[in-house]
Amino acid sequence: MKGLTSRILKQEFKHLAHLPCLWTRLFFAGVGNMSKNKRKGDERLNKKEIEQVISGLLMEIIEQHPPFQWVLTIEAFDHPYKVGKISYDYSGEVKPMTREEFEEIVSNLGEKEWYSSKLEELLSSIHINRWTATYISNYGRHWVNYMDLLLEKFNEWKYNNFQFYDEDGNEINEGLEIELDEILDDFIENSSHEIYAKKISKKWFDGTKRKISTF
């Protein structure tokens, strides 16, 4: 969640883009019925293995979620605190992405300097038909994109496979989560976008004219 909100803030407020992290990465997860098979991180992490997991998660996202294009809309509403004053929401909306829109995104990758890589830009530019509420003024909804989904799925995998805290809430291995997040960041920054762009194109735009569902 912290990685997700950090990226959202950096996209909304470009002057924050140069910061490596907006807050500590330490996280306390509920320990409930903790699996005894979780790794405590006392063995050396296999970076290649984890990168393969990340790539697999990304392929699943592409396979399961049709791409949508974000478009700006301006919605007027009564200001909640100032009587008689009109405010505006710029959250926009999404619509099924066309082949031409997708090809334009791919051809223009690298032009936006606040992204760490073409892969991050690609994943941040493709949305799904789902939004989450925000606490950003005049942007009440954040439309979920592929980058958000990757962070969400990676965190889910991370907490299912690694034990960061014991049953008393004590940290077992300081820095383990940071090391895992750094592997994800390194993957995003240094992996080529091309294989994933081809996967999206093949799945959703190649062959017969495929109509993307608006579910």
NULO-249379 format. One record per residue (C-alpha): residue number from 1; residue in three letters; y, z, x. Coordinates in nm, 2 decimals. Last residue first. Layout:
N
> NUM	ALA	Y	Z	X;
...
END
This chain:
215
> 215	PHE	-0.49	-1.68	-1.75;
> 214	THR	-0.27	-1.98	-1.67;
> 213	SER	-0.56	-2.20	-1.57;
> 212	ILE	-0.51	-2.46	-1.30;
> 211	LYS	-0.57	-2.81	-1.42;
> 210	ARG	-0.78	-3.00	-1.17;
> 209	LYS	-0.72	-3.37	-1.13;
> 208	THR	-1.05	-3.48	-0.98;
> 207	GLY	-1.11	-3.46	-0.61;
> 206	ASP	-0.88	-3.24	-0.40;
> 205	PHE	-0.62	-3.00	-0.54;
> 204	TRP	-0.77	-2.65	-0.60;
> 203	LYS	-1.07	-2.59	-0.37;
> 202	LYS	-1.01	-2.86	-0.12;
> 201	SER	-0.64	-2.80	-0.08;
> 200	ILE	-0.69	-2.42	-0.06;
> 199	LYS	-0.96	-2.46	0.20;
> 198	LYS	-0.75	-2.70	0.40;
> 197	ALA	-0.46	-2.46	0.40;
> 196	TYR	-0.70	-2.19	0.51;
> 195	ILE	-0.84	-2.39	0.81;
> 194	GLU	-0.48	-2.49	0.90;
> 193	HIS	-0.31	-2.16	0.91;
> 192	SER	-0.41	-2.09	1.27;
> 191	SER	-0.47	-1.73	1.36;
> 190	ASN	-0.23	-1.55	1.59;
> 189	GLU	0.02	-1.35	1.38;
> 188	ILE	-0.21	-1.28	1.09;
> 187	PHE	-0.50	-1.18	1.31;
> 186	ASP	-0.28	-0.97	1.53;
> 185	ASP	-0.15	-0.79	1.22;
> 184	LEU	-0.50	-0.73	1.10;
> 183	ILE	-0.61	-0.60	1.44;
> 182	GLU	-0.30	-0.38	1.45;
> 181	ASP	-0.39	-0.24	1.11;
> 180	LEU	-0.73	-0.13	1.25;
> 179	GLU	-0.58	0.03	1.55;
> 178	ILE	-0.32	0.21	1.33;
> 177	GLU	-0.60	0.34	1.11;
> 176	LEU	-0.79	0.48	1.41;
> 175	GLY	-0.48	0.63	1.56;
> 174	GLU	-0.58	0.99	1.52;
> 173	ASN	-0.96	1.03	1.47;
> 172	ILE	-1.08	1.29	1.23;
> 171	GLU	-0.76	1.38	1.05;
> 170	ASN	-0.80	1.71	0.86;
> 169	GLY	-0.80	1.68	0.48;
> 168	ASP	-1.06	1.95	0.43;
> 167	GLU	-1.34	1.70	0.34;
> 166	ASP	-1.28	1.52	0.67;
> 165	TYR	-1.02	1.25	0.72;
> 164	PHE	-1.01	0.89	0.85;
> 163	GLN	-1.37	0.79	0.75;
> 162	PHE	-1.41	0.42	0.79;
> 161	ASN	-1.60	0.17	0.58;
> 160	ASN	-1.48	0.21	0.22;
> 159	TYR	-1.13	0.30	0.34;
> 158	LYS	-1.10	-0.02	0.55;
> 157	TRP	-1.25	-0.25	0.29;
> 156	GLU	-1.00	-0.14	0.03;
> 155	ASN	-0.72	-0.16	0.28;
> 154	PHE	-0.83	-0.52	0.37;
> 153	LYS	-0.85	-0.61	0.00;
> 152	GLU	-0.50	-0.50	-0.07;
> 151	LEU	-0.35	-0.65	0.24;
> 150	LEU	-0.52	-0.98	0.17;
> 149	LEU	-0.41	-0.97	-0.20;
> 148	ASP	-0.05	-0.91	-0.09;
> 147	MET	-0.06	-1.20	0.15;
> 146	TYR	-0.21	-1.42	-0.13;
> 145	ASN	0.09	-1.35	-0.35;
> 144	VAL	0.17	-1.09	-0.63;
> 143	TRP	0.48	-1.15	-0.83;
> 142	HIS	0.71	-0.86	-0.78;
> 141	ARG	0.88	-0.75	-1.10;
> 140	GLY	1.19	-0.55	-1.16;
> 139	TYR	1.41	-0.74	-0.92;
> 138	ASN	1.76	-0.66	-1.02;
> 137	SER	1.75	-0.33	-0.83;
> 136	ILE	1.43	-0.28	-0.63;
> 135	TYR	1.20	-0.01	-0.76;
> 134	THR	0.92	-0.26	-0.83;
> 133	ALA	0.67	-0.33	-1.10;
> 132	THR	0.37	-0.54	-1.01;
> 131	TRP	0.30	-0.90	-1.11;
> 130	ARG	0.01	-1.13	-1.18;
> 129	ASN	-0.04	-1.51	-1.22;
> 128	ILE	-0.11	-1.56	-0.85;
> 127	HIS	0.14	-1.65	-0.58;
> 126	ILE	0.13	-1.89	-0.28;
> 125	SER	0.44	-1.86	-0.05;
> 124	SER	0.34	-1.53	0.12;
> 123	LEU	0.00	-1.67	0.23;
> 122	LEU	0.16	-1.98	0.38;
> 121	GLU	0.44	-1.78	0.55;
> 120	GLU	0.18	-1.54	0.70;
> 119	LEU	-0.03	-1.83	0.83;
> 118	LYS	0.28	-2.00	0.97;
> 117	SER	0.34	-1.69	1.18;
> 116	SER	0.55	-1.37	1.21;
> 115	TYR	0.77	-1.46	0.91;
> 114	TRP	1.14	-1.39	0.93;
> 113	GLU	1.21	-1.73	1.10;
> 112	LYS	1.16	-1.94	0.79;
> 111	GLU	1.12	-2.30	0.91;
> 110	GLY	0.77	-2.25	1.04;
> 109	LEU	0.59	-2.40	0.75;
> 108	ASN	0.78	-2.69	0.59;
> 107	SER	0.48	-2.94	0.57;
> 106	VAL	0.25	-2.67	0.42;
> 105	ILE	0.50	-2.57	0.14;
> 104	GLU	0.57	-2.94	0.06;
> 103	GLU	0.19	-3.01	0.04;
> 102	PHE	0.15	-2.72	-0.21;
> 101	GLU	0.44	-2.84	-0.42;
> 100	GLU	0.30	-3.19	-0.43;
> 99	ARG	-0.05	-3.07	-0.52;
> 98	THR	0.10	-2.88	-0.81;
> 97	MET	0.12	-2.50	-0.84;
> 96	PRO	0.06	-2.34	-1.18;
> 95	LYS	0.38	-2.16	-1.29;
> 94	VAL	0.53	-1.83	-1.18;
> 93	GLU	0.83	-1.63	-1.30;
> 92	GLY	1.16	-1.51	-1.17;
> 91	SER	1.24	-1.16	-1.06;
> 90	TYR	1.61	-1.22	-1.07;
> 89	ASP	1.70	-0.96	-1.33;
> 88	TYR	2.06	-0.95	-1.45;
> 87	SER	2.30	-0.68	-1.57;
> 86	ILE	2.52	-0.67	-1.87;
> 85	LYS	2.77	-0.39	-1.92;
> 84	GLY	2.85	-0.26	-2.27;
> 83	VAL	2.74	0.10	-2.19;
> 82	LYS	2.67	0.16	-1.82;
> 81	TYR	2.35	0.34	-1.75;
> 80	PRO	2.06	0.11	-1.86;
> 79	HIS	2.27	-0.21	-1.81;
> 78	ASP	2.18	-0.43	-2.11;
> 77	PHE	1.97	-0.73	-2.00;
> 76	ALA	2.01	-1.08	-1.87;
> 75	GLU	1.72	-1.27	-1.73;
> 74	ILE	1.78	-1.52	-1.44;
> 73	THR	1.48	-1.74	-1.35;
> 72	LEU	1.38	-1.84	-1.00;
> 71	VAL	1.04	-2.02	-0.96;
> 70	TRP	0.73	-1.89	-0.79;
> 69	GLN	0.45	-2.14	-0.76;
> 68	PHE	0.09	-2.05	-0.85;
> 67	PRO	-0.23	-2.09	-0.66;
> 66	PRO	-0.57	-2.04	-0.83;
> 65	HIS	-0.74	-1.71	-0.73;
> 64	GLN	-1.11	-1.67	-0.67;
> 63	GLU	-1.19	-1.91	-0.39;
> 62	ILE	-0.87	-1.85	-0.20;
> 61	ILE	-0.91	-1.47	-0.22;
> 60	GLU	-1.27	-1.50	-0.11;
> 59	MET	-1.17	-1.71	0.19;
> 58	LEU	-0.91	-1.44	0.28;
> 57	LEU	-1.17	-1.17	0.26;
> 56	GLY	-1.40	-1.37	0.49;
> 55	SER	-1.13	-1.42	0.74;
> 54	ILE	-1.06	-1.05	0.74;
> 53	VAL	-1.43	-0.97	0.79;
> 52	GLN	-1.45	-1.22	1.08;
> 51	GLU	-1.15	-1.05	1.24;
> 50	ILE	-1.33	-0.72	1.21;
> 49	GLU	-1.63	-0.85	1.39;
> 48	LYS	-1.41	-1.01	1.66;
> 47	LYS	-1.23	-0.68	1.71;
> 46	ASN	-1.54	-0.47	1.75;
> 45	LEU	-1.41	-0.12	1.74;
> 44	ARG	-1.54	0.12	2.01;
> 43	GLU	-1.73	0.41	1.88;
> 42	ASP	-1.55	0.73	1.78;
> 41	GLY	-1.41	0.55	1.48;
> 40	LYS	-1.55	0.78	1.22;
> 39	ARG	-1.77	0.51	1.07;
> 38	LYS	-1.86	0.56	0.70;
> 37	ASN	-2.23	0.59	0.63;
> 36	LYS	-2.21	0.94	0.50;
> 35	SER	-2.01	0.81	0.21;
> 34	MET	-1.74	1.03	0.08;
> 33	ASN	-1.79	1.15	-0.28;
> 32	GLY	-1.43	1.26	-0.33;
> 31	VAL	-1.23	1.20	-0.01;
> 30	GLY	-0.90	1.11	-0.16;
> 29	ALA	-0.71	0.90	0.10;
> 28	PHE	-0.44	1.05	0.32;
> 27	PHE	-0.25	0.78	0.51;
> 26	LEU	-0.07	0.77	0.85;
> 25	ARG	0.10	0.43	0.90;
> 24	THR	0.43	0.59	0.96;
> 23	TRP	0.73	0.41	0.81;
> 22	LEU	0.92	0.08	0.82;
> 21	CYS	0.71	-0.09	1.09;
> 20	PRO	0.76	-0.35	1.36;
> 19	LEU	1.13	-0.40	1.27;
> 18	HIS	1.26	-0.75	1.32;
> 17	ALA	1.23	-0.84	0.95;
> 16	LEU	1.46	-0.55	0.83;
> 15	HIS	1.77	-0.78	0.83;
> 14	LYS	1.59	-1.01	0.60;
> 13	PHE	1.60	-0.77	0.30;
> 12	GLU	1.37	-0.91	0.03;
> 11	GLN	1.10	-1.04	0.26;
> 10	LYS	1.11	-0.73	0.48;
> 9	LEU	1.10	-0.51	0.17;
> 8	ILE	0.79	-0.70	0.04;
> 7	ARG	0.62	-0.68	0.38;
> 6	SER	0.67	-0.30	0.40;
> 5	THR	0.56	-0.26	0.04;
> 4	LEU	0.23	-0.43	0.11;
> 3	GLY	0.17	-0.25	0.45;
> 2	LYS	0.24	0.08	0.28;
> 1	MET	0.00	0.00	0.00;
END
